Amino acid sequence: MDSQHWRATITAAQSGDRQALDELVAGWLPLVYNIVGRALNGHADVDDVVQETMLRAVGNLGSLRDPDSFRSWLVAIAMRQIRDRARRRTAERLEEAPAADFAELTVLRLQLEGQRREVAEAARWLDDEDRQLMSLWWLEVAGELTRRELAAAVGITRQHAAVRVQRMKERLETSRGIVRALDGACPDLRELTGRWNGRPDSVWRKRLARHIRGCGYCGGTHETVVPAERLLAGIALVPLPVGFTLSLAFGGKTAVAATSAGWSAKLLGALTKPAVAMTAGATMVAGGAYVVTQPPDAPPPRAAVTPTATATSEPPPSATPSPSPTPSPSAKRKADLYGTVVDGVDRAPDPDARPAALPRRPESGITSTGGPKAVMQHRGDSVTLSGRGYVLVRWQISPHARPGAVVMPTWTGLKGKLFHVASGGSRRMDDPLPGAPNGYATGMGGPDIGYAVLPPGTQQMWQNEYFYVDGTVTLTQNERGCDYGIAVFPSDWQAVDKDVNEGPDQGAIRYGLVRDTGTDSAPVPQYVTRSTPADPATVPQRSRV
């Protein structure tokens, strides 16, 4: 996400810019819809709560001082509306059945199968508080929210959030066992559920859990149970259903009432101007109403799921993760852009292919805040590099700990120039590893432990990636889905040249790849920006420096 553009979008919306407001609502409506839909499991009140959330967000947009905190602020509003709705419900409404089961909607819209489907269906068995927390935790493991944002939305500390999430996960695993057992053929379970009305609740959850613990048939499983976070990593937001309508006019308020509620005159004027605008599959019509549309010949939405192939034969879905909403970058480009050959996906060279000659750039040495070897294993770890010279970034991906979507490290606060000059380490991370232990087939994982999956369009990493810094830049580890670590070493031209041309003594799978042209047209890395966003993981993939 281009934080400068996003900040400008929010500022413009606060000033009454209708186009900016369109972009803001259309971009973040799916996130709110998923949080509310999962928290209420598709109850008839979902539309009302989503509408009230967006209405309050639009109406109070002027009170937001820091645009970088918009996502946290919006999620917190949604959770307050969910809790307020729970307090308002009467006993009669508590007995209402969901209008459209969100678990089933998730399964159908994202085409979930196997244990992924099981997790989605298990959410039906959670109590309200656990389901609310799961609606946020699901988005956290999918890379849409951070733990800090989850804790802030619930109104607790990160430490308390960790405890709450762990307890919720334990009850979720119990619920997964119930879903598996109900799909089975245990005669005792059929007799037990003869009096059950088919509606999940806490009483029947406890009864079924007791039966499963004491039943050899239901308690056993014929496949390895994959942790829920590994199954959910990278799963996209459920698309808004066709025909979903969101009215942001006044929610039934008069202009006087809306003004007294704190709406600015400019915003009122923007919302009441007749307009029709197409934004991300939603039509905005007169009076501020969004109606989700789909052309008659449009294909059905594909699952945006990250492959986590396991011994359970979970089929890797074909589509790719969908990031949080990102405004379209400005069409204008500064005249001082360099590195116009932006690094993109390439084909691995043949194992016996020698790389091109490595141009020699001037070196005065690199200073690293992490010293001669900075090891970054956790989200938020960072190192700042200054000077003129070469830098090695060494990859270590750990799908055995947690496979799924890789949230790439990012380069921020660039002052000067940064080039991606070469790749080495004698192998790409997706090269086969004959005889590899612990279920690995490649450096990206294997069928026994799951795979690390890159965002679409991301350049496949080699074991060693080399960069040339002329100025100052900060590299941040953004681990959020798949577990990985990177080590950062200041290096020199001789070391880079030796690595890409020789490889280790035991022999190379590949020699290496030289990317540097020796000029300013050399590739710049992906995920680099001159700005310093509050969340470095929001830097867009395509570099625009």
N, C-alpha and C positions, 0 to 999 in steps of 0.2 A: 504494500500500500504506500503510495506517495503521500507522506504525512503533510507536506506543504500544500499540495492540492486539496487534500482532505480538509485541512484546517481552513483553507479558503472557501471550500464548499459549505462548511458549517457556518462560517462567518457570513457568507452571502445569504444562507437560509435564515439566519438570525435577523438579517436586515430586510427580509421580505422577498428575496429573490425566489420566484416560483420554480424556475428550472432547478435551482440548487435544492429546494425543498423536495421536488420530485425525486431527485437522485438520492437524497437522504432517506426518504421513506421507502422507495423501491429497493434500495440496497440493503436496508436493515430489517425490513418486514419479514423476510424468511427466517431470520434468526429468532425474532420474537415469536413468530408462529410456532417454531419448533420447541422453544422453551415452554410456552404455554400449553401447546398440544400435548407434550409428553407429561407435563406436570399434572394436567387434568385428564389425561388419557382420552382426549377427544370428546369430552363432555360437551353438551349443548352450549355451555357458557364460554367455550374457547373463543368463538368469534367476538363475543362481547368483551372478554378480557384483553384480547389482542387489540381491539379497537380502542379500548380505554387506555391501554398502555401507550399506543402511538399518539392518541389524542393528547395525553399528558406530556409526552415527550415533545411534540410539536408546540404545545401551548407554553411549555416552560423552557423552550430552547434558549431563550434570552438569558436564563439564569446560569447556563453552562459557561463557566469561565475558561476551562481548559479543553479545547477541542480534542486533545489526545486521550481524554478520559471519557469520550462519548460512549464507547461500547460498554464500559463498566457502568456508567450512569444509566444507560438504556436498560441493561440487564437488571439493575437494581430496581428500576421502575416496574419492570415486568414482574419481578418476584413480589414486590409490594402489592401489586394488583391481584396476584394469585392468592396471597395470604388474606387480603381484604375480602376477596370473593369467598374464601373458606369460612371466614367469620360471619359473613352475611347469609350463608346457606341455611335454610330451614330444614327441619327433620324430614319434611315431605320431599324436598329437593334432593336430600341425601340418598333417597331411594331411587332416584331417577337413573335409568340406564344411559350410558354414553350415547350421544347422537351418532358418532362415527368413531369407533374404536381406533385410537391413534396407533396402538401397537400393530393392528392389522394394516392400517394405512402405511405405516413405516415399512412393513414387510412387502407390501405390494408395490409401493412407489419406488423403493430402493432395491427391489427384487432380491431380498435377503433369502438365504437358504441355510440349511443345516443349523449349526450352533449360533450363527448370527441371528437367524429367525428365532431361535430359542430364547436368546437374551431379550429381544424386542418383546416377545410374548410374556416373558417373566415379569416385565414391568407392571403388568396388570395386577399382580399379586402383592405389590408393595403398598404400604400405607401412604396417605397423602404426603406426609413430610418426607418420607423416603423417595417418593416419586418426584417431588419437587427438586430434591437434591440430585436425583439421578438425571433430571432434565438438564442440569448444569454440568454434572460430571461427564455425561455422554459427550457433550460438546467440548469439554476439556480434553478428553482422550482423543477426540477427533481432530484436535488442533484448532478449534474455533474460539476457545476461551482459555485463559490462564488460571492457575490456582488462586492467584491474587484476586482476580475478578470473581471467581466462584465464591471465595470467602467474603468479599465485599458485598456481593448480592444477597448472601444469606445473613450478613450482619454479624459475622463472627471472625475470630482470628484465624490465621492460616493453620496454626497448630490445632485449634479446635476443629477446623474444617477437615484436617487429615483424619482425626478420630471419627468424625461424623461420616465421612466418606467410607472409611474402613467398615464401620458397622452396617452402613447401607449395602456395601458390596457383599457382606456376609449374608444378609437377608436376600439379596438378589440371587446369590448362589443357591440358597434354599429354594427360592422360587423357580430357578432353572431346573432343579431336581423334580419339582412338582410338574412342570411342563413336560419333562421327559417321561415321568411316570404315567401321566394321563395319556400320553401317546402310546403307552405300552399295552400289554395284554394280561396284566395281573388280575386274576379272578377275584381275589380279596378286595382289591382296590375298586373294582366294578361294583361289588356289593356295598362297600363303604360309601361310594358316591351316588348310590341309588336315591338317596334323600336330598342330594345337592341340586340346587336350582341352576347350576352352571355359571353363576356370577361369582368371580373371585372376591374374597373378603378375608379379613385377618383371622376370623374364627376357623374357616375351612383351611386356611393356610397352615394353621397350627395342627389341625387334625391330620391333614395329608402329610405334613412333615413328620409327625409322630409315626404314622404308618410306614413311611419310606425308611425311617431309621431302623425299624424293626422288621423290615421285609427284605428277605434275601433277593427276591426278584426285582423289586423296585429300587433297592439300594445299590445294586450292582450296575455297572455300565459297561457296554461293549466297545467303548471308544474313549480316547483320552479327552478329558474335559479341558478345553482351552480357556484361560482366564478371560473374563469379559472385556477387559481393557485391550487385550490383544485382538479381539474380534471386532471391536468398535473403532479402533484406530483408523482415522482417515475416512470413515463413513460420512457422506455428505449430509447436508440439510435435506429434510423431506421437502420436495417442491410444494409450493402453494397449490391447492386444488383449483382446477379450472372452475371459474364462477365465483371464487372467493371475493367478497366485496368488503372493502374497508372505506368507510365514510369518515373523512376528516373535516367535514364542513364545520359543524359545531356539536355533533353528538346530541342534537335535539335542543341545544342552547340557543337563546336569542343573542343578537349582537351585544345587547346591554349586559346580559349575564356573562357572556364570554369575555367582555372587556373587564368586568369586575373580577373575573377569575385570573386576570393577569395577562391576557393576550395583548400583544402590542397592536397598535393600529395598523402598522405596515403588514403584520402577519395576517390580521383579519382581512385586510384588503386583498392580499395574495390568495387567501383561501376561498374568497367569495367571487373572484373573477372567473367567468366562464372560460374553460380551457379544455383541450383534449391533447394529451401527450402520451406516446408509447414509451414505456420504460420497463425493460427486462420482462417482457411478457405480461405487463400489467398496463391497462389503459386508465389514464386519469381523466375523468370527465368533469363536467361542470359541477361546481360546489365542492370539489375536493374529494371525490370518491374514486377509489382504486378498484378496478375489476380485473381479476386475473383472466387472461385470454389465452387461447391456443389456436393457431390456424388449423383448419380442417385436415390439411395434409401433413401436419407436423408429426414427427415420430414421437412415440411415448417417451417420457423422460427415462434416461438410463440411470442405473445405480451408480452413485459416485462412491465407490468402495475401494479400500486398499487391500490388495491381496495379502492374506496371512495364511499361506498354505501350511498345513500341519498334517500330523499323522491321522487326523480325523477325516481326511479326504475332503476338507472344506475347499470347494472350487474357487480359484482366484477370480474375482469379478473382473469384467473387461474394462470397466470405466475407471476414471481416475478421480482423486479427491478434489473437492471444490473448496477453494479458500474463502475466507471472509470477504464481504463485498469490497470491491476496490473501484474507486472512481476512475473513469477513463482519463489517461494522461493527456496533458495539453498537446495540441497539434503543433504548437510552436516549439522550435528547438533553438537553443542558444548557439551563437556562432562559434563559441570556443569549445564545442564538443570535440573530443578526441576518441580514438579507439572505435571508429565507426563499424569495425567488424566485431559485432557483439558475439561473444562465445555462444554457440548453440550446440545442439545434439549432433554428434558426428559418429562415423563408423570406426570401430576399433581397427587399427592397422594390423596387417598380418603378423604372426609371431616372428617371422624372420626379417621383417622390414626394418631397415635402418632409418632413424629419424633424420630430418634435415639438419643442417648446421645451426647451432645456437648462436644468434648474434650476441655480441658482447656489449653490454651497456655499462656506463660509468658507475663506479661503486665508491662510496665513502663510508659505508657501514650502516647497519640497522640497529637502532636501540629499541628494545622490547621491554614493556612493563612486566612481562612474565619471565624475564631473564633469558638465558640461553636455551631453555626448553620450557615452554608453557604448556601444561597438560590441562585440557578443558573437557571435563566429563559431565558437567551438569548445565542445565538451562540457565542462562544468565552469566556464565563464566565469559570473561572477555580479556583481550590483550590489545594494547595500543602499540603500534609500530611507527617509528619515526626515522627519517634519514633517507638514504639513497642506496639501494642494493636489493639483494634477492632474499626471499623468504620461502621456507618449506612448510607446507601444511600437510601433515600425515594423518590419514584416516584410519579409524578402527570402529567398524560397525558391529553391533552386538545384538543381532536378532534373537540369540538364545535367551537374552534377558527380556527383551520386548520387541517383537517385530512390528511392522506396519509402516505408516507414512513417515517419511523423513522430513522434518522441518529444517531446512538448510541453514547453515551459519551465514551471517550477513556482515558486509563491510559497511560501516557507517562513519559519518564525520570526515569524509575524505577531503583533504586539503592537498592539492597537487595532482599526481597521476598514479594510477595503479594498473598493471598489466598482468594477464595470465600468460606466462611465457612458456611453460613446459609441463608435461606430465610424466611421471616415472614410477619408481618402485618396482619395476619389472612386471607389473600386472595392473589391469583394470579391476575394479572391485567386483565386476560381474564376470570375470574370467573363471572357468572351471578350476576347482581345486581337487585334483585326484587324491583320494585317500584322506580327505579332510576329516578331522574328528568332530564329534558332538553334533552330527546332523547337518553340517555345512556341505553345500554343493558348490557354492561360490562365496566370495567375500560379502555378498549381499544376503546370504542365508541359504536355506535349503528346505526341502519338503518336510523334514522332521521337526524343524524349529521355527519355520515361517521365514518370510522374506522382508527385507527392507525395500521400500518402494519410494522412488523419487517422484516429486511433483511433475506433471506432464511438461515436457520441454526443457527439463533440467539436464545439464551436461552430466553424463556418467563420470564419476570420479575415478581416478587411479589411486593406488596406495599412497603415492607421493604427488602432491600438486605444488607447482612452483609459481611464485608471483614476484613481480618487480615493483617495489615501492619507491616513489620519488616524492616525498612529502610526509604526510601523517594520515593514518587511518586506524580504525578500531575494528577488530574481528570479534564477533560474539557468537557463542555456541547457543543455538536455539532449540535444543532437544525438547520435543513435545510429544512425539509419537514414538517412532522407533528409537531404541537406545543406541547412542553412538558417542564416540569421543574423538577429539582431534588434538594433535600436538603441534605446536608452532615453534619453528627454529629459525632464527636469522641464519642465512646461508651465504654462499658466494657462487660466482660463475663457474669456477672449477668443479664444485660439488654437483651443481646441476648438470653440467656437461658430462661428467663421469657417470652419474646415475642413469641418464637417458640413453647412454651409449654402451654401458657395460653391464649394469645390473649386479646382483649379488653373486658370490663365488659359486653357489650351488646351482647356478643357471637361471636364466630368465624365461618367464612365459612370454613376455614382450620386452623389447628394448626400451621404448619410450616414445614420446611424441613431442615435437617442438612446435609451439604455436606462435612464437615471437617472430615478427617480420623485421624487427630492428627499428621500426618507425612508429609514429603515433597512430598508424592504422592497425597496430597489433590488437588482438582481442583484449577487452577488459573483462573482468570476472562477471558472472551473473550475481545478482543480489548485492549490488553496491550502490551507495547513495552518498551525496555530500551532506545530507541532512542528518540530524541526530534524533530519530523518533523515540518516543517513550518506550515503545516495544520494538526492539530491533527485528523481531520475527516478521514484522509487517512490511519490510522492504520488498518491493516487487522484484520478480525474477529478472526481467529484462532491464539491464543497466542503461541509464540515460545520463552518463557523465561526459 
